[in-house]
Amino acid sequence: MKDLQLIKEEECWRGSFTAMASPCEVLMEVSSKKLATKILHAVADEAMRIEQKFSRYVDDNIIFKINNAAGNVVSVDDETARLINFSDELYTMSEGLFDITSGVLREVWKFDGSDNVPESSAIEKVLQNVGWHMVQWHNQQLTMQPGMEIDLGGVGKEYAVDRCVQIARELTDESVLVNFGGDLATTCWRHNKAYWSVGRLITGKDEAVSLFQLGCGAIATSGDANRFLLKDGVRYSHVLNPKTGWPVPGAPHTVSIAAPTCLEAGMMSTLAMLNGDKAEQFLKLQEVDYWLD
């Protein structure tokens, strides 16, 4: 996490830092610099705690322990169990399209903007280690076959936003907006029911194409702006079907969803992407506010 920065703007304090590979901003409608500083530090500390606990890049956390258990049973704490249970619900809801064991497909897919599309044989080999249905999960105990991994990245950042909003809510009754790389949520309405305005980014545009106006609740965005392959005129999205190991055909470039919490919004935006060319049809059935590009 980089150094925290805090500046005073006309109507609020703006704090920033970097965590979870994302630029993180905290907008606070508070008059006291002391309180703004306290909120910013508390939010940053919570973001770092979650990153350290659940990132697959950390070599001494619960995810590392699970992924290196070599077939042995691993017992997890309540917080980890809640995220795994939520992921299990998403697996069922999506009929297997949302699968936290699919992260091992990164061994063959490198979404760096190149034309390096992997061979089918390489995908099939890795696909043998993908499938939540092969995992034993019961009473906060998890067992996987050697070679399998879990990755909570699909829910981790949205969970962090919601946790940080709760931390801020405990420190002030005033409105605070937490924005982690486009996944954002507020503690409550601003003064006089004013909105927070946040730029809306889409694939292929360097500048915001419009503004999100958020009063209370959350917005989460999924997209392929920076993670894709391009070969023979075909763009391969980083959104992979865990059943086939290949990118989901026809997935929107960008999906944004509004919901009461960031975790709920992120769930819907991810499921929409996984529905590919049926994304809008899926979202209409959910009766949520959404933006597609």
ChimeraX attribute file (.defattr): number of C-alpha atoms within 10 A of each C-alpha:
attribute: neighborCount
match mode: 1-to-1
recipient: residues
	/A:1	15
	/A:2	10
	/A:3	8
	/A:4	15
	/A:5	12
	/A:6	17
	/A:7	13
	/A:8	14
	/A:9	11
	/A:10	6
	/A:11	11
	/A:12	19
	/A:13	22
	/A:14	20
	/A:15	23
	/A:16	21
	/A:17	20
	/A:18	18
	/A:19	19
	/A:20	19
	/A:21	11
	/A:22	15
	/A:23	15
	/A:24	23
	/A:25	24
	/A:26	27
	/A:27	25
	/A:28	30
	/A:29	21
	/A:30	18
	/A:31	13
	/A:32	12
	/A:33	15
	/A:34	10
	/A:35	15
	/A:36	27
	/A:37	19
	/A:38	13
	/A:39	26
	/A:40	26
	/A:41	15
	/A:42	16
	/A:43	26
	/A:44	23
	/A:45	15
	/A:46	16
	/A:47	24
	/A:48	16
	/A:49	12
	/A:50	18
	/A:51	22
	/A:52	18
	/A:53	17
	/A:54	20
	/A:55	18
	/A:56	21
	/A:57	11
	/A:58	13
	/A:59	13
	/A:60	11
	/A:61	15
	/A:62	20
	/A:63	23
	/A:64	19
	/A:65	15
	/A:66	21
	/A:67	21
	/A:68	17
	/A:69	19
	/A:70	14
	/A:71	15
	/A:72	13
	/A:73	14
	/A:74	17
	/A:75	18
	/A:76	18
	/A:77	10
	/A:78	10
	/A:79	9
	/A:80	17
	/A:81	18
	/A:82	13
	/A:83	16
	/A:84	21
	/A:85	15
	/A:86	14
	/A:87	20
	/A:88	19
	/A:89	14
	/A:90	20
	/A:91	19
	/A:92	14
	/A:93	12
	/A:94	16
	/A:95	10
	/A:96	18
	/A:97	22
	/A:98	26
	/A:99	26
	/A:100	24
	/A:101	23
	/A:102	24
	/A:103	20
	/A:104	18
	/A:105	21
	/A:106	13
	/A:107	11
	/A:108	17
	/A:109	21
	/A:110	17
	/A:111	19
	/A:112	13
	/A:113	16
	/A:114	12
	/A:115	17
	/A:116	14
	/A:117	15
	/A:118	13
	/A:119	10
	/A:120	12
	/A:121	9
	/A:122	14
	/A:123	18
	/A:124	14
	/A:125	13
	/A:126	18
	/A:127	19
	/A:128	10
	/A:129	20
	/A:130	25
	/A:131	20
	/A:132	23
	/A:133	13
	/A:134	13
	/A:135	16
	/A:136	12
	/A:137	19
	/A:138	11
	/A:139	8
	/A:140	15
	/A:141	13
	/A:142	19
	/A:143	20
	/A:144	24
	/A:145	15
	/A:146	13
	/A:147	15
	/A:148	26
	/A:149	24
	/A:150	21
	/A:151	20
	/A:152	19
	/A:153	16
	/A:154	17
	/A:155	20
	/A:156	18
	/A:157	27
	/A:158	27
	/A:159	20
	/A:160	24
	/A:161	28
	/A:162	23
	/A:163	18
	/A:164	29
	/A:165	26
	/A:166	14
	/A:167	16
	/A:168	26
	/A:169	17
	/A:170	11
	/A:171	13
	/A:172	16
	/A:173	13
	/A:174	16
	/A:175	22
	/A:176	29
	/A:177	29
	/A:178	27
	/A:179	25
	/A:180	25
	/A:181	17
	/A:182	20
	/A:183	25
	/A:184	30
	/A:185	31
	/A:186	31
	/A:187	25
	/A:188	18
	/A:189	19
	/A:190	19
	/A:191	10
	/A:192	6
	/A:193	10
	/A:194	12
	/A:195	14
	/A:196	19
	/A:197	12
	/A:198	16
	/A:199	13
	/A:200	16
	/A:201	20
	/A:202	22
	/A:203	13
	/A:204	11
	/A:205	9
	/A:206	9
	/A:207	10
	/A:208	12
	/A:209	10
	/A:210	12
	/A:211	12
	/A:212	16
	/A:213	14
	/A:214	21
	/A:215	19
	/A:216	22
	/A:217	19
	/A:218	27
	/A:219	29
	/A:220	30
	/A:221	27
	/A:222	25
	/A:223	24
	/A:224	22
	/A:225	17
	/A:226	13
	/A:227	15
	/A:228	20
	/A:229	21
	/A:230	16
	/A:231	12
	/A:232	6
	/A:233	8
	/A:234	9
	/A:235	16
	/A:236	23
	/A:237	25
	/A:238	22
	/A:239	21
	/A:240	24
	/A:241	19
	/A:242	23
	/A:243	14
	/A:244	14
	/A:245	21
	/A:246	20
	/A:247	19
	/A:248	21
	/A:249	18
	/A:250	16
	/A:251	25
	/A:252	23
	/A:253	17
	/A:254	20
	/A:255	25
	/A:256	26
	/A:257	25
	/A:258	24
	/A:259	20
	/A:260	13
	/A:261	22
	/A:262	29
	/A:263	27
	/A:264	19
	/A:265	27
	/A:266	29
	/A:267	23
	/A:268	27
	/A:269	27
	/A:270	25
	/A:271	21
	/A:272	26
	/A:273	28
	/A:274	24
	/A:275	22
	/A:276	19
	/A:277	15
	/A:278	15
	/A:279	21
	/A:280	19
	/A:281	11
	/A:282	16
	/A:283	19
	/A:284	11
	/A:285	8
	/A:286	10
	/A:287	8
	/A:288	13
	/A:289	13
	/A:290	19
	/A:291	15
	/A:292	18
	/A:293	11
